């Protein structure tokens, strides 16, 4: 008696995109553009804060200005601010405390 292995290949891993998924994929660039514009507006609002308030969130006025200068119109300036705050935080950790 011989045993034959038979495999049945099902394409279950590749589901056909539903209408909802196709619709979401079509509007993804628009949602990204709206998010970038909203973040630009929020970063622009940081100019209204004074230097002490900016320092509380780990930024300086120069960081806010350079975020706008470093990013193009279609880039999110908040990413530049996040990186600047993280850099400043790492530098602050290495300094001794001067209570």
Secondary structure, 3 states (H helix, E strand, C coil): CCCCCCCCCCCCCCCCCCHHHHHHHHHHHHHHHHHHHHHHHHHHHHHHCCHHHHHHCCCCHHHHHHHHHHCCCCCCHHHHHHHHHHHHHHHHHHCCCCC
